[in-house]
């Protein structure tokens, strides 16, 4: 079982950027970050934001402070 966190997703990594929605985020059993059931391949930190570059070719922008709170599978 996994513990999902819901994070706000922004249109850009800039203060004042509009919200584009929300996403379910967790770490899988291997410790890999997953957002809306898509593996995160790389993370780029830009100021207070993290850009999650995903296996589907899309990037999602979230606040780094909330991303740090994302947990892994329940024991």
C-alpha distances in whole Angstrom, upper triangle without the diagonal:
4,7,10,13,16,19,23,24,28,30,32,31,34,35,36,34,32,29,28,25,21,18,14,13,11,11,9,9,13,13,15,15,14,16,16,14,17,17,19,22,24,24,28,28,31,33,30,28,25,26,23,24,22,22,24,27,26,26,24,25,24,25,24,24,21,19,20,17,14,12,9,6,6,8
4,6,10,13,15,19,20,24,27,28,28,30,31,32,30,29,25,25,22,18,15,11,10,7,8,7,8,12,11,12,12,11,12,13,12,14,14,16,19,21,21,24,25,28,29,26,24,22,22,19,21,19,20,21,24,23,23,21,22,20,21,20,20,17,16,16,14,11,8,6,4,5,9
4,7,10,13,16,18,22,25,26,26,28,28,29,28,27,23,23,20,16,13,10,8,6,8,9,11,14,12,13,12,11,12,13,13,15,16,17,20,21,20,23,23,26,27,24,22,20,21,19,21,20,21,22,25,23,22,20,20,18,19,18,17,14,13,14,11,8,6,6,6,6,10
4,7,10,13,15,19,22,23,23,25,25,26,24,23,20,19,16,12,9,6,5,5,8,10,13,15,13,13,11,9,9,10,11,13,14,15,18,19,18,21,21,24,25,22,20,18,19,16,19,17,19,20,22,20,19,16,17,15,16,16,16,12,11,13,11,8,8,8,9,10,14
4,6,10,12,16,19,20,20,22,22,23,21,20,17,17,14,10,8,6,5,6,10,12,15,17,15,14,11,11,9,10,12,14,15,15,18,19,17,20,19,21,22,18,17,15,17,15,18,17,19,20,22,19,18,15,15,12,13,13,13,9,9,11,8,6,8,10,12,13,16
4,7,9,13,16,18,18,20,20,20,18,17,13,13,10,6,5,5,6,9,13,15,19,20,18,17,13,12,9,10,13,14,16,15,19,19,18,20,19,20,21,18,16,15,16,15,18,17,19,19,21,18,16,13,13,10,12,13,13,9,10,12,11,9,11,14,15,16,20
4,6,10,13,15,14,16,16,17,15,14,11,11,9,5,5,7,7,10,13,16,20,21,18,17,13,12,9,10,14,14,16,14,18,17,15,17,16,17,17,14,12,12,13,12,15,15,19,19,19,16,14,10,10,7,8,10,10,7,8,11,10,9,12,15,17,19,22
4,7,10,12,12,14,13,13,12,10,7,8,6,4,6,9,10,14,17,20,23,24,21,19,16,15,11,12,16,16,17,16,19,18,16,17,16,16,16,13,11,12,12,13,16,16,19,19,19,16,13,10,8,6,8,11,12,9,10,13,13,13,16,19,21,23,26
4,7,9,10,12,13,13,10,9,6,6,5,5,7,10,11,14,17,20,24,24,21,19,15,14,10,11,15,14,16,14,17,16,14,15,14,14,15,13,10,10,10,10,13,14,17,16,16,12,10,6,5,5,8,11,13,11,11,15,15,14,18,20,22,24,28
4,5,7,9,10,9,6,6,4,5,7,9,10,14,14,18,20,23,27,27,24,21,18,17,14,15,18,17,18,16,19,17,15,14,14,13,14,12,9,10,10,11,14,15,19,18,17,13,10,7,5,6,8,12,14,13,13,17,18,17,21,23,26,28,31
4,7,9,10,10,6,6,6,6,9,11,13,16,17,21,23,25,29,29,26,23,20,19,16,16,19,18,19,17,19,18,16,15,15,13,15,14,11,12,10,12,14,15,19,17,16,12,10,8,7,9,12,15,17,16,16,20,21,21,24,26,28,31,34
4,6,8,9,6,8,9,9,12,14,15,18,18,21,23,26,29,29,26,23,20,20,17,18,21,19,20,17,18,17,14,13,12,10,12,11,9,10,9,12,13,15,19,18,16,13,10,9,6,9,11,13,16,16,16,19,21,21,24,26,29,32,35
4,7,9,7,10,11,12,14,15,16,19,18,21,22,25,29,28,25,22,19,19,17,19,22,20,20,17,18,15,12,10,9,7,8,8,6,7,7,11,13,16,19,19,17,14,11,9,6,8,9,10,13,14,14,16,19,19,23,25,28,31,34
4,6,5,9,11,13,16,17,18,21,21,24,25,29,32,31,28,26,22,23,20,22,25,24,24,21,22,19,16,13,12,9,8,8,8,11,11,15,17,20,23,23,21,18,14,13,10,10,10,12,15,16,16,19,21,22,25,28,31,33,36
4,6,9,11,14,16,17,19,22,22,25,26,30,33,33,29,27,24,24,22,24,27,26,26,23,24,22,18,16,14,11,9,9,9,12,14,17,20,22,26,26,24,21,17,15,12,11,10,13,14,15,17,19,20,22,26,28,32,33,37
4,6,9,12,15,16,19,22,23,26,28,31,35,35,31,29,26,26,23,24,27,26,27,25,26,24,21,19,17,14,13,12,12,15,16,19,21,24,27,26,25,21,18,16,13,13,12,15,16,17,19,21,22,24,27,30,33,35,38
4,7,9,12,14,16,20,20,24,26,29,33,32,29,27,23,23,20,21,24,23,24,22,23,21,19,17,16,13,13,12,11,13,13,16,18,20,24,23,21,18,15,13,10,11,11,15,16,16,17,20,22,22,26,28,31,33,37
4,6,9,12,15,18,20,23,26,29,32,32,30,27,24,23,19,19,23,22,24,22,24,23,20,19,18,16,16,15,13,15,15,17,19,20,24,22,21,17,15,13,11,11,13,16,18,17,18,21,22,22,26,28,31,33,36
4,6,8,11,15,16,20,23,26,29,30,27,25,21,20,16,16,20,20,21,20,22,21,19,19,18,17,17,15,13,14,14,15,18,19,22,20,20,16,14,11,9,10,11,15,16,15,16,19,19,19,23,25,27,29,33
4,7,10,14,15,19,22,24,28,28,26,24,20,18,14,14,18,17,19,18,21,20,19,19,19,18,19,17,14,15,14,14,16,16,19,17,17,13,12,9,9,10,13,16,18,16,16,20,21,20,23,25,27,29,32
4,7,11,13,17,20,22,26,27,24,22,18,16,13,12,15,16,18,18,21,21,19,20,20,19,20,18,15,15,15,15,17,16,19,18,18,14,13,10,10,10,13,16,17,15,15,19,19,18,21,22,24,26,30
4,7,10,13,17,19,23,24,21,19,16,14,10,9,13,14,16,16,19,19,18,19,19,19,20,17,15,14,14,14,16,16,18,17,18,15,13,10,10,9,12,14,15,12,13,16,15,14,17,19,20,22,26
4,6,10,13,15,19,20,18,16,12,10,6,6,9,11,13,13,16,17,16,18,18,19,20,18,15,14,13,12,14,13,15,15,16,13,12,9,10,9,12,14,15,12,11,15,14,12,14,16,17,19,23
4,7,11,12,16,17,16,14,11,8,6,5,8,10,12,12,16,17,16,19,19,21,22,20,17,15,15,13,15,14,16,16,18,15,14,12,13,11,14,15,16,12,11,14,13,10,12,13,14,16,19
4,7,10,13,14,12,11,7,6,4,6,8,9,10,10,14,14,14,16,17,19,20,18,15,13,13,11,13,12,14,15,17,15,14,11,12,10,12,13,14,10,8,11,10,7,9,10,11,14,17
4,6,10,11,9,8,6,5,7,9,9,10,10,10,14,15,14,17,18,21,22,20,17,15,15,13,15,14,15,17,19,17,16,14,15,13,15,14,15,12,9,11,10,6,6,6,8,11,14
4,7,8,5,5,4,6,9,11,10,11,9,10,12,14,14,17,18,21,23,21,18,16,16,13,15,14,15,17,19,18,17,16,17,15,16,15,16,14,11,11,11,7,6,4,7,10,13
4,5,5,5,6,7,10,12,10,11,9,11,13,15,16,20,21,24,26,24,22,19,19,15,16,14,15,17,19,19,19,18,20,18,20,19,20,17,14,15,14,11,9,6,6,10,12
4,5,7,10,11,14,16,13,14,12,14,16,18,19,22,24,27,29,27,25,22,22,19,20,18,17,20,22,23,22,22,23,22,23,21,22,20,17,17,17,13,11,7,6,9,10
4,6,9,11,14,17,14,14,11,12,13,15,17,20,22,26,27,26,24,21,21,17,18,16,16,19,21,22,21,21,23,22,23,21,22,21,17,17,17,14,12,9,9,13,13
4,6,9,13,16,14,14,11,11,12,13,14,18,19,22,24,23,21,17,18,15,16,15,16,19,20,20,19,19,20,19,20,17,18,17,14,13,14,11,9,7,8,12,13
4,6,10,13,11,10,7,7,8,10,11,15,17,20,22,21,19,15,15,12,13,11,12,15,17,17,16,16,17,16,18,16,18,16,13,13,14,11,11,9,11,14,16
4,7,10,10,9,6,6,8,9,10,13,15,18,20,18,16,12,12,9,11,10,11,14,15,14,13,12,14,13,15,13,15,13,10,11,12,9,9,9,11,15,17
4,7,6,5,5,6,9,11,12,15,17,20,22,20,17,14,13,10,11,9,10,11,14,13,12,11,13,13,15,15,17,14,11,13,14,10,11,10,12,15,18
4,5,5,7,7,11,12,12,15,16,19,21,19,15,13,12,9,10,8,10,11,13,11,10,9,11,11,14,14,16,13,11,14,14,11,12,12,14,17,20
4,6,9,10,14,15,16,18,20,22,24,21,18,16,15,12,13,10,11,11,13,12,12,10,13,13,16,17,19,16,14,17,16,13,15,15,15,18,21
4,7,9,13,15,16,19,21,24,26,24,21,18,16,13,13,10,10,10,13,13,14,13,16,16,19,19,21,18,16,18,18,14,15,14,14,17,20
4,6,9,12,14,17,19,21,24,23,19,16,14,10,10,7,6,7,10,10,11,11,14,15,18,18,21,18,15,18,19,15,16,15,16,19,22
4,6,9,11,15,17,20,23,22,18,15,13,9,9,6,6,8,10,11,11,12,14,15,18,17,20,18,15,17,18,14,15,14,15,19,21
4,6,7,11,14,16,19,18,15,12,10,6,6,4,6,9,10,10,9,9,12,13,15,14,17,16,12,14,16,13,15,14,16,20,22
4,7,10,14,16,20,20,16,13,11,8,6,5,6,9,9,10,10,12,14,15,17,16,19,18,15,16,19,16,17,17,19,22,25
4,7,10,13,16,16,14,10,8,6,5,7,9,12,11,11,10,11,12,13,15,14,17,17,13,15,18,16,17,17,20,24,26
4,6,10,13,13,10,6,6,5,6,9,12,14,13,12,9,10,10,10,12,10,13,14,11,12,15,14,16,17,20,23,26
4,6,10,11,8,6,5,7,8,11,14,16,14,13,10,10,9,11,11,10,14,15,12,13,17,16,19,20,24,27,29
4,6,7,6,4,6,9,11,14,18,19,18,16,12,12,10,10,9,7,11,13,11,12,15,16,19,21,24,27,29
4,6,5,6,7,11,13,16,20,21,19,17,13,12,10,10,10,9,12,14,13,14,18,18,22,24,27,30,33
4,6,8,10,14,16,20,23,24,22,20,16,15,12,11,9,9,11,14,13,14,17,19,22,25,28,31,33
4,7,10,13,16,19,23,24,22,20,16,14,10,9,6,6,7,10,11,12,14,16,19,22,26,28,31
4,7,10,13,16,19,20,19,16,12,10,7,6,4,5,8,10,9,11,14,15,18,21,24,26,29
4,6,9,12,16,17,16,14,10,8,6,5,6,5,9,10,8,10,13,13,16,18,22,24,27
4,6,9,13,14,12,10,6,6,5,7,9,9,13,13,10,13,16,15,18,19,23,26,28
4,6,10,11,10,8,5,5,6,8,10,10,14,13,10,13,15,13,16,17,20,23,26
4,7,8,7,6,4,7,9,11,14,14,17,17,14,16,19,17,19,19,21,25,28
4,5,6,6,6,8,11,13,16,16,19,18,15,17,19,16,18,18,20,23,26
4,5,7,9,11,15,17,20,20,23,21,18,20,22,19,20,19,20,24,27
4,6,9,11,15,17,20,21,24,22,19,22,24,21,22,21,22,26,29
4,7,10,13,16,20,20,24,23,20,23,24,22,24,23,25,28,31
4,7,10,13,17,18,21,20,17,21,22,20,22,22,24,28,31
4,7,10,13,14,18,17,14,18,20,18,20,21,23,27,30
4,7,10,12,15,14,12,15,17,15,18,19,22,25,28
4,7,9,12,11,10,14,15,15,18,20,23,25,29
4,6,9,8,7,11,12,12,15,18,21,23,26
4,6,6,6,9,11,12,15,18,21,23,26
4,5,5,6,9,10,14,17,20,22,25
4,6,6,7,10,13,16,20,21,24
4,5,5,7,11,14,17,19,22
4,5,6,9,12,15,17,20
4,6,8,11,15,17,19
4,6,10,13,14,17
4,7,10,12,15
4,7,8,11
4,7,9
4,6
4
